[in-house]
């Protein structure tokens, strides 16, 4: 997949700001957000759209199971029980991917066949064996360091990676600029993987993402039992970004959990405008 325009712009700005080996800050994304307007209006996304949280909360309360969500744009945050701690299931694989691509032994070199053999199946097919191998390479310390960089406040690792503790709020902190947490050389590949989830796992947000927006996401589920059904997504159009995390527990069945996710994302993303672009100074 070719690099998106925003990825290239932000990657260049971040290299100038922090250097290839430095920690990623918030200055460049914040600056880019201030310059981002909807064509013909001169207004940022946040002044034109808000998620339909009322409809989403009403739907969540009418569903069986335990639902929480968070929505984050450049300047605003919305949530329903956003700090409710849940086991990550496979959602943590996105963090494992970022941690792996940012390893000192990986970040400044071209990826090779071994890297591809782990990362592609872990994200695209949600392969558990690949995830275990990646976690054994990066260690829980790298996950904790990434959580700190993303300013997560309710994150905790576990010897079993699927039991990593996460929240909807914390996951949107990561996903809204997930490419900026990846070493510059590999940002395009990280987004490529998150955009390439296999068709049979593109339920929930994969069914209702608005046309014209590029979708990058990762889901997690409890081995088809309905115990856990989560999705965290980033939607990009031009320079406009929206990150949404929906977490569900105790759905009864995986099919019911998938339907809850579809209904939640459909309501939260309702009315999302199209056509945002980057206006250069």
C-alpha positions, -999 to 999 in steps of 0.1 A, spaced: 0 0 0 13 34 -8 19 58 20 -10 81 26 -4 118 23 -9 125 59 15 98 69 42 113 48 36 149 60 36 139 97 66 116 93 86 144 78 75 169 105 83 144 133 118 137 119 125 174 120 111 177 155 126 148 173 152 132 150 151 96 138 160 82 172 141 105 195 109 100 214 77 111 196 61 142 209 27 159 203 38 191 187 38 180 150 3 162 152 -11 192 171 2 216 144 -12 194 116 -46 193 133 -47 231 135 -42 233 98 -68 207 89 -100 221 75 -131 208 56 -131 221 20 -153 251 14 -158 258 51 -124 267 65 -136 248 96 -120 218 114 -138 185 117 -145 191 154 -167 221 146 -188 203 121 -193 168 136 -198 151 169 -204 114 175 -240 105 183 -232 94 218 -268 96 230 -279 70 205 -248 49 212 -254 50 250 -290 41 246 -282 12 223 -255 0 247 -279 0 277 -304 -19 257 -279 -47 248 -270 -76 269 -234 -76 281 -210 -49 294 -203 -21 269 -179 9 271 -166 32 244 -144 62 236 -142 85 206 -112 109 200 -107 136 174 -79 162 171 -93 183 199 -122 165 215 -130 134 235 -162 116 241 -168 84 262 -192 61 280 -174 43 309 -142 50 290 -120 40 320 -137 6 325 -108 -19 325 -112 -50 303 -90 -78 291 -75 -69 258 -78 -102 239 -63 -96 204 -66 -58 205 -32 -58 222 -16 -72 190 -16 -36 176 6 -26 205 28 -56 200 32 -46 163 42 -10 173 66 -22 199 83 -47 175 87 -21 147 103 3 172 128 -22 186 164 -8 183 173 -38 162 144 -32 138 135 5 136 163 17 113 166 -13 89 145 -27 61 121 -54 72 129 -90 62 111 -122 57 112 -131 94 96 -98 103 69 -103 77 63 -139 89 54 -126 124 37 -93 118 15 -100 88 -3 -130 103 -5 -115 137 -24 -84 125 -41 -95 92 -53 -129 104 -50 -123 142 -27 -153 145 -21 -161 182 11 -181 177 27 -151 159 15 -128 187 31 -150 213 64 -150 194 63 -112 191 55 -107 228 84 -131 236 107 -109 215 97 -75 227 88 -84 263 61 -68 285 85 -40 292 82 -27 257 44 -27 260 46 -8 292 70 17 276 46 22 247 17 27 271 37 54 289 46 72 256 9 72 247 0 85 282 -22 55 291 -34 56 327 -51 22 331 -28 -2 313 -13 -33 328 5 -63 312 0 -99 321 20 -131 315 -9 -141 292 -9 -114 266 -47 -117 260 -53 -107 296 -35 -74 292 -56 -47 309 -68 -19 287 -95 8 285 -113 24 256 -99 58 266 -63 46 265 -67 27 232 -80 59 214 -49 77 228 -27 53 209 -48 48 177 -56 84 169 -19 88 159 -7 52 160 16 57 130 35 84 150 44 58 176 61 36 149 96 42 138 94 65 107 108 39 83 80 15 91 49 37 95 35 29 61 37 -8 68 20 -6 102 -9 12 85 -9 -12 57 -14 -41 81 -42 -24 100 -60 -17 67 -56 -53 55 -77 -74 80 -90 -105 63 -126 -103 51 -139 -129 76 -128 -107 105 -141 -74 91 -173 -74 111 -184 -45 134 -167 -13 122 -156 -31 91 -193 -33 80 -202 4 87 -172 25 82 -183 56 62 -173 58 25 -144 80 17 -126 73 50 -97 50 52 -102 24 79 -74 10 101 -85 -13 130 -78 -43 152 -104 -65 169 -102 -89 198 -126 -117 208 -126 -145 233 -121 -175 211 -156 -171 198 -172 -175 232 -188 -140 235 -168 -134 267 -149 -106 249 -156 -87 217 -137 -55 211 -126 -33 182 -104 -2 181 -103 18 149 -87 48 132 -105 65 103 -86 90 81 -97 113 54 -70 137 42 -57 151 75 -89 145 95 -86 116 121 -112 99 143 -103 71 167 -130 49 182 -128 21 207 -157 -1 216 -153 -27 243 -178 -54 252 -178 -82 277 -202 -111 285 -220 -110 252 -233 -146 255 -222 -155 219 -196 -141 195 -224 -134 170 -242 -112 195 -210 -94 204 -203 -87 167 -238 -73 163 -233 -50 193 -201 -37 178 -218 -31 144 -246 -12 161 -223 9 183 -200 19 155 -229 27 132 -243 51 158 -210 67 168 -199 73 132 -233 86 120 -230 118 100 -192 118 97 -184 144 71 -162 137 41 -136 157 22 -112 170 49 -79 180 34 -46 195 43 -42 232 39 -6 242 36 6 274 53 
